[in-house]
Amino acid sequence: MIAERMGLGKQVLLNKVNVNNTTHHLTLLEAVKLMQVTNDFRILSALAAEFGGIYVPRPQALNVSADQLIGDISNMSLKFGTLIQEVAKDIVDSRITPNEMKSIEKQANDLRVALEVLLAHIRGVHKQKTPTKKHSQATSEPMHLQYDCTHD
């Protein structure tokens, strides 16, 4: 089914993704199509890691409220605090074990994701020219903004 959606035969795709096959190779365009079809970005993550980076997907949202932005800031602050607590706990003995390093990396990644969510929402507010609903101080209803963060 994946091969068909990519416009390839099943065996051809199997040969292209087989690391032991030296005659068939996945092209860059095929790798992009494979990630689009499967929604699996391990190839992109592996490329980022190869060049000393990481892949953090940019979140997208259609609506955002002032309360949501405050929630995003709170969540990011919580993730930052969790990371700092983990590092402080792990460096008490002046060394970092493999398990401690894995935990630190997980907490750091959680912080990166929270930051990207916050930034996506702020970008949307920045791009928004007019709110779809005016915020009334007489009600507790938050102002809702429409935005599209697919274009920078």
N, C-alpha and C positions, 0 to 999 in steps of 0.2 A: 504494500500500500504506500509506504514512504517513497520507494523507488518510483512507483507510478506517478506520484504527485510531483516528483522531481523530473519526470520525463525520461527516466532511465529504466533499464531492465533490472530485475531483482539481483541477478548474478553479477551484472556489471557493477552495481552499487556495492555489493559485498566485496568484489575484487578491489574496488577503489578504496574502501575503508580498511582493508586487510593490510596491516603493517608488514606482513611477510611477502606481500605481492610486489614485485619490482617492475611489473609491466603496465599496470593500470594505476593512475594517480588521480586523486580528487583535485579538481581545479579550485581556484579561489571562488569563482562564481558558484560552483557546485557546493562548496562548503557553506557559503552564505545561504543558498537555497535550502540545504540540509538543516541549518539552524532555524530558518524560517518555518519550515515544514514541521520540524520536531519540537520547536520551542526549547531546544536543549543547547545551551551556550558554552558547553565544555571546551569546544574548539577555540572560541574567543577567549575564554579564561586561560587556556593553555598558551595561546599566543601572548597574552598580556604577561603571564608569568615568565615566559621565555625572555621577555625584554625588561624584566624587573618590575613589572607593574601588576595591577589587579583590574579585573573587570567588575564594575559596579553599575548595574543597569539604572538608567535615569527613570524614576517613577513618573507616571502621567496621571493626571486627574482632570475631571471635567468641572468640578465645582470646588470652591474652597470658602470657608467662612473665617471670620476673625477668631472664633473659638477653635477652629481647626489649626490655625497657625499657632495659637498659644499651646494647644495640645502637642503640636509638632516640636515646639521649643522645649516643652516639658519632657517629652519622650527623649529627645536628643540629650538633654541635660542628665536624665536618668541613665542613659547608656554611657555617657561620659563618666559619671560617678561610678558605675559598675566596673568600667575599665580601670579606673584609678584604684578602686578597692582591690581588684584582682592583682594588679601590679604591686601594690603596697604589701599585700599578703604574701606574694610569691618572692619578693626580694628580701624578706626578713633574714634569710640564711645566706644572703649574698650570692645566690646562684639561681638559675632558672632551669627546672627539669623539662624534659620533652613534653610531659603532660601539662605542666604550667604554661609552657610556650604555646601549646595548642589552645588552651583556655584563653590566654591573652589575645591571641590572633582572632579567636571567635568573638570576644568582646569588642575588639577594635573593628572587626567587620560589621558587627551590629551597630556600632556608632557611625560608621561610614554610611550604612543604609539609612539610618535615621537622619543624618545630615542631608543626604540626597533627597529624601522625602521633603524635608523642610525647604531646601533650595528649590525644588520643583514647584512647591506651592508659592514661594515668594516670587519666583519667575512669573508665575501665572498672574499674581497680583500686579506685578510690575508691568506686564504686557496689557493688562486689562485697562481699557479706556473708561468704561462706565459700568457700574454695578448693575446687575439685572434686577435687583430689589434694593430700594433705599432702606438704610438702617434707621429704625425709629428708636429714639431714646425712651419712648413711652412703652415699648415692648421689650421683651428679652430675646426677641428673634434676631439671630445674627444676620449680618449682611452676607449675601451669597454672590460670588463673582464667577463668571464664566471665563474660561481661558483654555488655550491649547498650547501645551509646552513641547509640541513635537518639532517646532521650528525655532531656532535661536537667532 
